[in-house]
Amino acid sequence: FFPSNLKPVFQESKSTYYKLGVLYIRGFVGEGSVQLYSIIGNKISDIEVQDLSEFNLQIDLRKNNMYVIRVVNKSEIKTFKIIVD
């Protein structure tokens, strides 16, 4: 039971994962860019995106390697690390 003047706050979940040759990014809104780097800092890809809400990128990444994904939009910059297995 919550008092009528209080509203629950839900934090939106942002995530990224790689499965069967496709990189998925979820939880963002609007336009922005997706940058993909090797773990040693080499830029692999830099893509301008009109709608980040359901972003999918077909890309061949090497197994057993770690990658850094940077998502930039008007209001924030988020960095994720993934390991391709």
N, C-alpha and C positions, 0 to 999 in steps of 0.2 A: 504494500500500500504506500503510494507516494502522495504527498500533499499536492493539491491541484496547481500550485504555482511552480512546481519543480518538474522538469522534463528530463528523462534519462538521456544520457549522451552515449552514442555509439561511435567507436573509433573505426574508421574505414580501413580495411586490410589491404595492403599493397604487397604483391608478390611477383616472383618470376620463377619459371622453371623451364627445363629443356627436356623434351621427350620425343623420341623417334624422328630426330632431325628438325624439330620445330621449337623455336624459342617463344614462350608465352609470357606476356606481361599483363597483370591484372591490377585493378584498383585505382587507376589514374583516370583523369577526366580532361578532355580538351586536347589541344594540339601541343606538340613538343618535339623532343628528339630522343632517340635511343642510340647510345654509344656503347660499343662492345670492344673490350680490350683483353689482350692476353694478360696473364698474371704478372708478367714482367713489364707491362705498360705499352705494348705495341697496339696501336689502334687497328682493329679488324674491320669495324663497320661504324658508320655514322649516318643515321637515317632520320630525315625530317618526317614527322607523322602528323596527319590531320586529326586523327581521333585515336587517342591512347587507350580508350576504354576496353577494347578487345583486341589488343595488338598481338599478332602472330608473325613470326619471321622464319621462313624455311632457310636454314643455314647448316652447313656441315661442320660440326665442331669435333675435335679429336677427343677420343675416349681417354679417361684418366687425367684430363687436364682441368685446371681451374681457370675461370674467366670472370672478369669484372663487367657488370652491366650498369651503366649510368643512365638514369631517366631524368630528363629535364623538361619541366613545363613552366608556365607563368608563375606559379606559386611555390614551387619547391624543386629541389634536386635530391634524388634518392640514389644510393649506390647499393648494389647487390653483388654477392659472390655466388657462383654456381660451380659445381664439380660435375663434369660430364662422366657418367659411368656406363 
